[in-house]
């Protein structure tokens, strides 16, 4: 009787799990919700800035004044159609949500990424730099950083001062 119960239980569990995907091999790509705006700083000199808002770190309690010490941050590289870098923010300074660029081109490409904020409090106090660096390297590896997203092409003649609220998809 007991043996039949176990066999029946295995059959039921086997049927219940049919068609379900295993979480251990989740190859889904990262998505990121982001709001941004490109602002003309000086039309005559062709200076622009891009500002963005994101929610990275909120689930880990990085809000208000703790925002600067979150382990991940948004990076942005602005290029032209020839892939020349016009401006960028790629970390290794005080965490920012903006970048400046200069361009006489009509079309520019925004290349957003999630990168490591090396100055995060998550990696240690900084008293032992070897431990801090190892923790940062491990965190970066576990989170596959940096993560690059599909580029966004903007027209500087028509897309300035528009507020974009989009979902980016990983390359």
Secondary structure, DSSP 8 states (H G I E B T S, - for coil): -HHHHHHHHHHHHHHHTTT---GGG-----EEEEEEEEEEEETTTTEEEEEEE--TTGGGT--GGGGGG-SEEEEEEEE-TT--EEEEE-SSSS--SEEEEE---SEEEEEEEEEE-TT-GGG--SSSHHHHHHHHHHHHHHTTSSEEB--EEEETTT-TT--EEEEEEB-
